[in-house]
């Protein structure tokens, strides 16, 4: 066992981990943040995407000790005062949510991307979510939602 310090959704923690624990395991098992999903366990599907130090990462590919002193944001950080984040609202408005399994990772990838690019093209949006797989639908509604959220975040209009 070893101890790490980690900030999750703006709360600081000291946590005991085993050498082989993945960030995904720590988030789900120790902190009960189950919005982060395990899909493939190989970094291919994006269901486990979180934001670590301002970068979207597959939490199944990060050993927990690598997150020592990192700032992690999960899907649970997105809603404030029972109000959905504009990206979440745009996903609902555009009908971009079907089964929902991939959506937390998709939204976290979109957030990390929009935090760095406030005027994305549709091609850039597609590239930004290319590491996130959805088996239920095509990606057009998701791209529409991210485009809508980008405009809202830039202009302050309601999604």
C-alpha positions in Angstrom: 0.0 0.0 0.0 1.1 3.6 -0.6 -0.5 7.0 0.0 -1.2 9.6 -2.6 -2.6 13.0 -2.5 -5.2 13.7 -5.2 -7.8 16.5 -5.8 -11.1 15.1 -7.2 -13.8 17.5 -8.2 -12.1 20.3 -6.2 -11.8 18.3 -3.0 -8.4 17.3 -1.7 -7.8 13.7 -0.5 -5.1 11.6 1.0 -5.8 8.0 -0.1 -4.2 4.6 0.3 -3.8 2.7 -2.9 -2.3 -0.6 -4.0 0.5 -0.5 -6.5 -1.6 -1.9 -9.3 -4.7 0.3 -8.7 -5.9 2.2 -11.7 -7.3 5.7 -11.5 -10.6 4.3 -12.7 -10.7 1.8 -9.7 -9.9 4.5 -7.2 -12.6 6.8 -8.5 -15.3 4.1 -8.6 -14.3 1.9 -5.6 -12.9 4.3 -3.1 -14.9 7.4 -3.9 -18.0 5.9 -5.4 -17.9 8.1 -8.4 -19.6 5.6 -10.7 -20.3 8.0 -13.5 -16.9 7.0 -14.8 -17.5 3.7 -16.6 -15.3 0.9 -17.5 -15.9 -0.2 -21.1 -12.9 -1.9 -22.7 -10.2 -1.6 -20.0 -7.7 -1.0 -22.7 -8.0 2.7 -23.5 -9.9 2.2 -26.7 -13.5 3.2 -26.0 -13.3 6.4 -23.9 -16.1 5.4 -21.5 -13.7 6.1 -18.6 -12.6 9.5 -19.7 -11.9 12.0 -17.0 -10.0 15.3 -17.0 -6.6 15.1 -15.3 -4.7 18.3 -15.0 -6.7 19.9 -17.8 -6.3 16.9 -20.2 -8.9 14.3 -21.1 -7.4 10.9 -20.2 -8.7 7.3 -20.2 -8.7 6.5 -16.4 -8.3 2.8 -17.1 -4.9 3.5 -18.5 -3.6 5.7 -15.6 -2.1 3.9 -12.6 -3.4 5.6 -9.5 0.1 6.5 -8.3 0.5 8.5 -11.6 -2.3 10.7 -10.4 -0.5 11.7 -7.2 -0.9 15.5 -6.7 -3.1 15.7 -9.8 -6.4 17.5 -10.2 -9.1 15.2 -11.5 -12.6 16.1 -12.7 -15.3 13.5 -13.3 -18.8 13.8 -14.7 -20.0 14.3 -11.2 -18.3 17.7 -11.2 -20.4 19.0 -14.1 -23.7 19.7 -12.4 -23.9 22.7 -10.0 -26.8 23.4 -7.7 -28.9 20.8 -9.6 -28.4 22.7 -12.8 -26.8 20.8 -15.7 -23.7 22.1 -17.3 -24.3 23.6 -20.8 -22.6 20.6 -22.4 -24.9 18.2 -20.6 -28.0 20.3 -21.4 -27.0 20.5 -25.1 -26.7 16.7 -25.2 -30.2 16.4 -23.9 -31.6 19.1 -26.1 -30.0 17.6 -29.3 -31.2 14.0 -28.5 -27.5 12.9 -28.3 -28.1 10.5 -25.3 -29.3 7.0 -26.0 -28.3 4.2 -23.6 -26.0 6.7 -21.8 -23.1 4.4 -21.1 -20.6 6.4 -23.2 -22.0 9.8 -22.4 -20.0 10.7 -19.3 -16.8 10.0 -21.1 -18.0 11.8 -24.2 -19.0 14.9 -22.2 -15.7 14.9 -20.3 -13.8 14.8 -23.6 -16.0 17.6 -25.0 -15.4 19.7 -21.8 -11.6 19.3 -22.0 -11.7 20.2 -25.7 -14.1 23.3 -25.3 -12.0 24.6 -22.4 -9.2 25.0 -24.9 -11.1 25.8 -28.1 -14.1 28.2 -27.9 -14.7 28.4 -31.6 -14.4 24.8 -32.9 -15.2 23.6 -36.3 -17.3 20.5 -36.8 -14.2 18.7 -38.0 -12.3 19.7 -34.8 -15.2 18.5 -32.7 -15.2 15.1 -34.5 -11.5 14.8 -33.9 -11.9 15.8 -30.2 -14.3 12.9 -29.6 -12.7 10.4 -31.9 -11.4 8.5 -28.8 -14.9 7.9 -27.5 -17.0 5.1 -29.0 -20.7 5.0 -29.1 -22.4 1.8 -30.2 -26.0 3.2 -30.1 -25.9 6.0 -32.6 -24.0 7.9 -35.2 -22.1 10.9 -33.9 -24.0 13.7 -35.7 -26.3 14.5 -32.7 -23.2 14.5 -30.4 -21.4 16.8 -32.7 -24.4 19.1 -32.9 -24.6 19.1 -29.1 -21.0 20.0 -28.7 -21.3 22.7 -31.3 -24.4 24.1 -29.6 -22.6 24.1 -26.2 -19.6 25.8 -27.7 -21.8 28.7 -28.9 -23.5 28.9 -25.6 -20.3 28.9 -23.6 -18.8 31.6 -25.9 -21.8 33.8 -26.2 -23.6 33.1 -23.0 -26.8 32.1 -24.7 -29.0 29.3 -23.4 -28.2 26.0 -25.1 
